[in-house]
Amino acid sequence: MKAFGAFAALSVLSGFVQAGTVIWDGSFDPYNSAADFDKWTWANQVGAYQWYIHGTQPTSRYLATGASYKNPAVTREKQGLKLTIDSTAHWNSDMERSELIPQTTANLGSGRLFYHFSVKRSTTNAPDPSFEHQVLFFESHFTELKYGVGNTKTDLQWFVSGSSKWSTPFQADVWYGVKLNHRYRYNFAYDINFSGNTVSLWASTGGNPLVQVVQPVGTSTFTNSADFHVGVLRLGTTTPPEDWYISRVFIESGSINTAIGSGTGTTQPPTTTLPTTTAPGSTSKPVTTTTASQSPLQTQYGQCGGNGWTGPSGCVSPFKCVEVSPPWYSQCQ
Ligand SMILES: *[C@@H]1O[C@H](CO)[C@@H](O)[C@H](O)[C@H]1NC(C)=O
């Protein structure tokens, strides 16, 4: 107990927020295969998820679990979800959708709750930005991510009741941001105060702790505890399949647990854009800029310039450093 006390004191000193209480755990670890999602039915409501919003084909066409489908920095679970929508994924509409819903008797709509999740896309079966996508949303859309909307359709955007409040370029195969670049954040928490009717957004990249990126916004917050759509809805109909990767799904009450995890040893190239808040334990391996100079060339879609950028300015062959959003951001393309 003495050691725990010392740890708690250190945590307070470093500004590291203590975890709240997980009131619903959407970890995919118990799901060994797509068949496990089929065990849930209206008559037999087992597991962490309801699975009824999907197309006509076998579940294995829409859902798969595996270690490579999660953010590798996440330590709370061993595997993530690959979720697919395609031309067969119609449910009660012309829209294409594959969505899981929390299965729980817990009240997911009172007090202040944090809805956590991480998302990723790949270059294989990449989401088509010419179609609107609703991602991890509620029936009344008071908080959700969207893709394929607005002026920059290639951004993943956070919407509150129809208004875009925040966005990040949706890069392929990036859990780690482009090598810990904080422009890219794919770990999220919707911070919902159901009593105060506000919602705010926490986000981070890779294994970095969540930080609040948008202050509370007033809106009409509501859930019946069975309408948090852990999945994707693509408006319109098109043929190519899209794969979305989802992990670290859970709902927490009390205070937010900002920790993502310590990673799995996957390389996290250091940059000077690391936040001042780091999880306990990460101090044993100080970040230095000398390591960065050992790999001076950026890979495809990685950042190679822009105000404040101190990482690599060259690109691996055959890519060139392109000013995508001057003077803030250049990318290897
Ligand atoms: C939620 O909103 C209510 C009403 O505005 C406020 O009194 C309360 O402090 C908020 N709760 C938290 C945990 O922020």
Ligand as a Chemical Component Dictionary entry (heavy atoms), coordinates in Angstrom:
data_LIG
# 
_chem_comp.id                   LIG 
_chem_comp.type                 NON-POLYMER 
_chem_comp.pdbx_formal_charge   0 
_chem_comp.three_letter_code    LIG 
# 
loop_
_chem_comp_atom.comp_id 
_chem_comp_atom.atom_id 
_chem_comp_atom.alt_atom_id 
_chem_comp_atom.type_symbol 
_chem_comp_atom.charge 
_chem_comp_atom.model_Cartn_x 
_chem_comp_atom.model_Cartn_y 
_chem_comp_atom.model_Cartn_z 
_chem_comp_atom.pdbx_ordinal 
LIG C1 C1 C 0 -22.351 19.182 -15.293 1  
LIG O1 O1 O 0 -23.218 20.280 -15.476 2  
LIG C2 C2 C 0 -23.837 20.695 -14.281 3  
LIG C3 C3 C 0 -24.880 21.740 -14.667 4  
LIG O2 O2 O 0 -24.289 22.802 -15.379 5  
LIG C4 C4 C 0 -22.792 21.232 -13.351 6  
LIG O3 O3 O 0 -23.386 21.664 -12.140 7  
LIG C5 C5 C 0 -21.803 20.117 -13.035 8  
LIG O4 O4 O 0 -20.756 20.632 -12.242 9  
LIG C6 C6 C 0 -21.253 19.509 -14.316 10 
LIG N1 N1 N 0 -20.556 18.299 -13.944 11 
LIG C7 C7 C 0 -19.279 18.127 -14.139 12 
LIG C8 C8 C 0 -18.723 16.864 -13.595 13 
LIG O5 O5 O 0 -18.592 18.920 -14.755 14 
# 
loop_
_chem_comp_bond.comp_id 
_chem_comp_bond.atom_id_1 
_chem_comp_bond.atom_id_2 
_chem_comp_bond.value_order 
_chem_comp_bond.pdbx_ordinal 
LIG C1 O1 SING 1  
LIG C1 C6 SING 2  
LIG O1 C2 SING 3  
LIG C2 C3 SING 4  
LIG C2 C4 SING 5  
LIG C3 O2 SING 6  
LIG C4 O3 SING 7  
LIG C4 C5 SING 8  
LIG C5 O4 SING 9  
LIG C5 C6 SING 10 
LIG C6 N1 SING 11 
LIG N1 C7 SING 12 
LIG C7 C8 SING 13 
LIG C7 O5 DOUB 14 
# 
